[in-house]
Amino acid sequence: MERIDSLLYSISFCAYLASFVLYIVHVALKKQKPGVIATIIAGIGLVPHSAAIVARGIQQGHIPLANMYEYMGLMAWMVIAGLIAFVLRFRNTRIGVFLAPIAVMLLVTASLLPSDVNRQLMPALQSTWLAIHVSLAALGSGAFLIAFAAAALVLLTAEGDSPRRPAKKNAPARKAFSWAEFAIFWIGAPVVTWLVLAAVGLLPEEVHMGSRQPAEAAITAFTLGRGADHSLLGQPAIGLGIGMVLAAIVWPFVRVQLSPSNRGNGMHQFITIVLALLISAIITGFLIKGGTIQLTPRSYLKIFEFFGPVLVISWALAPLVHILIGAGAVSWLPKLGVQRTVLQEISYSAVAIGYPLYTVGALFAGAIWAEQAWGTWWSWDPKEVGALIIWLFYTVFLHARHQRKWSGDRAALLLVLGMMFVFISFFGNYFFGGLHSFETT
């Protein structure tokens, strides 16, 4: 017999999927009625979604936020709640066309994770702070996800690259995608970084996984291949991973100095690389879970061991993503009917909502709970470090937005990069271990 919470989740999923389809019809046919119906259906879907969370909590005897399945379900709830709020605020139902699919994808991803009902929490989770810490962190992450979606569309409809802007007389032709730029920043720069770090001896020592247990950041036991004892690829993985981070930081600043003839269309270029990296990160995660790739236990450089194969896989995926997106994407995206100013306001408002939720939940409540559960406020656990980085990043965004008056493409770029940090932290307990790698029993 199917569990009641699973049935309710299925009903809400069908409602969100139906609303997404209607939003597409709404935009394609430019008819208002499908958009209104889609919004109503999305709102109705929140009812069984909320009931599913309550039913699961009753079944388990504790708040249903003890694993990633439940965490994703609450994030999806936040996205739909934000969709309804922003549609009512801006009176523009087309907003749903880029928010509804996020909830659908979250529920699909959650369905792939373990969802068994666990009536007994492990001792570390048996605290009233569980509800405060995890629920607020999940709601804050959901708000950041809304900001990411709006910011990505801001970049895709960048004014400087908009097909609606008339081209300057005698201006050089702009390519849809500059493969030379991609080769320089996303292949050449990471490779050079790896070779330079290796030449000056800054990369960690390679050891056999079975020879001794690596416990320091100066050692790497990265292996590639199922059952491999040692593949001598730890140094390249770390070097390429560091190079990828440096390229991500340097690329936007160098790119604006290039002549139009030497760079591709900004929105197409950016979204191609981001999607290729995100898909590569998912593939790498499955390879790690399957044992094909093994990261070094208890290493501070483990994150760069993860970034290395992500980058390499993205090299192969970027051309495929480029083909799937199509050079014509930059012409139909502005026709969604949501002005850039509205998208910017949505992205900022979502961060303004998510920031205090994440601050109180992930940092303050998390620190209090950690002290009660493990006897220390801070232990440099990978998840704790990730939460701190995310909080600092969005603090920088709010500072830049208010004090430096950053807006438009620069602010949107920060939000997209910030969401990449959220994704890494979100799945970090699966790949990097630590005190947050537990599951309920």
N, C-alpha and C positions, 0 to 999 in steps of 0.2 A: 504493500500500500504506500502511495506517495505521501511524503511528509507534507503537512499543511504549509510550512514555510516555503518549500520548493514550489508548490502549486501557486502560491501567491506571487513568488518571484517570477514565475513563468507568465502569469497574467500581466504583471507590470511590464515585463520585457516585451510582450506582444503589443501592449499599449504604446510603449516608446517607439517600437519599430514601425507601427502603423502611423504614429504622428510624424516620424521622420519621412516616410513615404509621402504623406500628405503635404509636408513642408516642401518637398521637391516638386510636387505637382503645383503647389502654390507659387513657387518661384518660376517654374517653367511656363505656366499658363498665364501668370500675372493676374490671377484671380484671388480676391481677398477671402472668399468663403472657405477654401481648403485650409488656409492658414489659421483661421479662427477655429475650425473644427479640430485641426491638429493640436492647437494649444489646449483646447478643452480635453482632448483625449490624453495629452501628456499630464494635465492636472488630475484627471481621473486615475491615471496610472500610479500617481503618488499614493493613493489610498491603499491598494493592495501591497504596494512597496512598503509603506509604513507598517501595515498589518503584518507583513512577513517578518520585519525586524522584531516587532513585539512578540509574535508567535514563537519565533526562534528563541527569544529570551526566556519565555515561559517554559518552553520545552527543556532548555538547558539549566534553568534555575539561576542564571546569571546573565549579565548584559552580553549580547552577542557581538563582541568585538575582540575576540581572542585569537583570531587568525586572519590571513590575508583575504579569504573569501568574504568574511563579514566586513572587513575594512573597505573592500572595493564596493560592496553593496551600499554602504553609507556614503561613499564618495559619489556614486551614481545618483543617490537620492539628493545630494547637495546640488549636483549639476542640473537636475530637472527643477528643483526648487528655484535655483538661480535663473533658469530659462523662463519660468513663469513670472518671476519678479521683474526681469529685464524687459520682457514683452509688454507687461503692464506699464512699466515706467516709461518706456520709449514709444509705446503704442505702435510697435513694428513687429509683426508676426514673423518676418523673414529672419529674425534673430535665431529662431528655432532650427533653421536649416544647418547651422554649424554647431549647435549645442546638443540637439537630440541624438546625433550619431555618437557623440562621446559617451552618453549614458548607455547606449546600446553596446558599444565596444567594451565598456567597463563590465557590464553584466555578462557578456560573452566570455571575456577573460576570466571573470570570477567563476563561471561555470566549469572552467578547466582545472580549478584548484580544488583541494580536498574540502568537502562541505559536510562531513559527518557531524552529527550532533554530539557534543561533548559535555556531559553533565558534571564532570569533575575537572576543575582547573588545577594546574600545577601550583605549588605553594607561592611562587613569585607573582602569580596573577591574581591571587586571592586578596584583593584589596579594593576598597571603595574608590581608590584613585584610578582604577582601570577605566571606569566610565568617563571620568573627567579627561584623563590623559588621551586615550585613544579616540574618543568621540570628537573632541575638539580638534585633534590633529587630523582626523579624517575629513571633517567639515572644512578645515582650513585648506587641506590639499585639494578638495573638490573645488573650492573657490579659486585656487591658483590654476587649476585646470581650465576653468572658464576664462581666466585672464589669458592663458596661453592660447586658447582657440581664437579669441578676439585679436590678440597681438599678431598671431600668424597671418590672419587676414589683413591686418594693417600692412604688414610687410608685402603681402602678395598684391595689394592694391596701392603700392607706394606711389606717391604723386610724381616723383622723379622718373618713374618707369611706366607710368600709366599710358596705355595706348590711346587714351582720350586726349592727352596733351599733344598739341601739334609739334612735329619735329622741327628743330631749328634749321634754317636754311644752310645747306652745305655741311650739315652735321654728319659725322661718320656713322655708318650703319651699325646698329646695336644687335649683337648676336643674342639669341635666346639663352644660350649657355656657353660660357667660355671654358673649354676644356683645358686651355693653357693655364688659366687661373686656377682651375681645380688641380692640375698637375703640380703647380708651383706650391700652393698652400697646403693641400691635403695629401699629397704624396711626397713631393720633394722636401718640404720643410720638416715633416716628421722623420723621414729617412735621414736627413742631415743631422737632426737633433740626436737620433740614436747613435750615429757614427761618431759625432763629436763627444757625446757622453762616454761612449766606449773607449775612445782614444785617450781621454784624460783620466780614465779609471774611476768614473763616478757611478758606474752601474754595479749592482750587487754581484757577488760571487755565485756561480752556478754550482749546485750540488745535486747528487742523486737523492731522490725522494727516500730511498731505502737506506742510504748510508748513514744519515743522521737526521734527527728531527729539526728542521729549521725553525728558529724561534726569534730571529733578529731581522730587522729590515735590510741588513747588509747581505742577506742570503736569498736566493731565489731557487725554487724547485719546480718552477712552471713546467708542465709537460703537455704535449700535444699528441693525441693518439690514445685510443683505449688500451689500457694495460701497459702503457709506456712507462719505463722506469725513469728515463731522463731523455730529453729531446734537445738540450742545448739551445732552447728558444726563449728562455726567461729574460735574458738581456735584451734581445730584439723586441720582445713584447713590452717590456717596461720602457725602453727607449722610444718606441713608436707611440706608446700611450702618453708619455710626457710630451712628445712632439705634437700629438693631436690637441692636447690642452693648450699648448703655446700657440698653435696655429689658430685655434678658435678665438683666442684673445687678440692676436695680432691681425688676423685677416680683415675684420671690419675697418680697422684704422688705416691699414695699408691700402685697402681696396678703394677708398674714396680719393686716393692720390693718383689712381690709374686713369688714363685717358679713356673716354667712352669706347673707343675702338678696341681697347685691350681688356675690357671686362664684359661679362655677360649681363643679361637682364637681372637686376638685383633680386626681385621677388622670386623669379624662377630658379635662379642660382641657389638662393638661400634655402628654399623649401625642398629642393632636390637633395641637398647635402644633409639637411636635418632629418628628412624622412629616411634616407639611406642609413644614417647613423642609428636612428631609433630601431629600424627593422634589424639592423646588424646586431644591436644590443640584445634584442629578443632572441635571435638565433644563437648568439654566443651564450646567453643564459641557459638555453636548452642544452647546448653542448656541454656546459659545465655540470648541469644537473644529471646529464647522461653519462658523465665520466670521460667524455672524449677530450675535454680540456680540464686540467687540474691546476688550481691556483695554489700558491704557497701558503700553508697554514700560518696564522699569526704573524703576518707581514704587513708593515705599514705601506708597502708598495703594491699591495694586492690590487688596489684600484687601478693602477697603471698596467698590471698584468691583464686586467679585464679590458681596458681600453685598447690595448695592442691588437688583439684579434678582432675587436669591433671595427677598428679602423681598416684593417686589411679586408674584411668581408665587405665593408662599405665601398671599397674600390670597385668591386665587381657589381654591387647593387646599384651604384649611382647611374650608370647608363640605362639600366632597366627602369629605374624610377623616373629618369628623364623622359623616356619613351612613354611611360604610363601617364605622366602628368600632361605631356604634350605641350608644344610651344604655344598653342592657342589658349592655354589655361589663363594666361594673363589678360586675355581679352574678355572672357566670360565672367571672371571673378568680380570685376567692378559692377556687373549687371545684377548682382544679388539684391541690390536695392537697399543695402545698409551703408550709410555714409561712413567715411573714415573717422569723422569726429565722434560718431556714435560708437564705433568699434573701440576707439581710444578711451572713451568714457566708460564703456563696459569693462575693459581691461583694468583701468584704474580702480573702478568701484569694486570689482571682484577682489583685487589685492587689498583694498581698504577693509573689506569684510573678512578676508582670509587671514590677514596679518595678525590682528589681535587674537583670533581663534587659535592660530598656530602658536603664537607666543605663549599664551596661557596654557594651552594643552600640551604641545610638544616639549616646551622648555621648562616652564615653572612646575606644572603638575608632574611632568616626567621626572624632574629632579627630586621632588618631594617623594614620589613613589620609589625612585631608585634608592633613596636614603633609607626608606622603610624596608625595602625588599633585600637590598644588598649591602646596606650599611655605609654607603658613600653617595654623595650628591653627583659625582662625576667620575667616570671610569675609563674615558676615552674609548668606549665601545664604538664600533663602526656606525651604528645607527645614531648614537648620540652625536658623534662628529658630523654626520650627515645633516641632522636636524639643526645643528649650530650653523653650518655653512649655508643652509637654506634660509635660516632666519637672518643671517648677516647679509645675504644677497638681496632679499626683499627689503631689508632696512636701507641698503644702498640705493635700491630703486626708488623708494619713497623719498629719500634725501635728494636724489637727482631730480625727481619729479617736482618737489616743492622748492628746494633751494636753488637748484641749477636750471629749473624750468625746462627740463628735458621733456620732450613730447614727440609724437610722430614715430618715425622709424627707429630713432635711438632708444626711446623708451620701450618700443615693441621688441627690439632686439634683446634688451635685458630680460624681458619677461619670457621670451622663448628659451633663452639660455637658462633662466632660473628654473623653468619646468624640466629641463634636462637633469638638473641637480635633484629635483624632486623624484624623477623616475629612477635615478641611480640609487637614491636613499630608499625609495619604496621597495625595490627588489633586492636591496643590499643584504637583508638578513638571509635570503636564499643562497647568495653567492659568497658572502664575506664572513659568515659566521658571527660569533660574538654573543653577548648576553640576550640579544633580541632574536636569536635564531630558533627559539623554542616553538613548539606547537602544543596545543592542549592535549591532555591525556584522558 
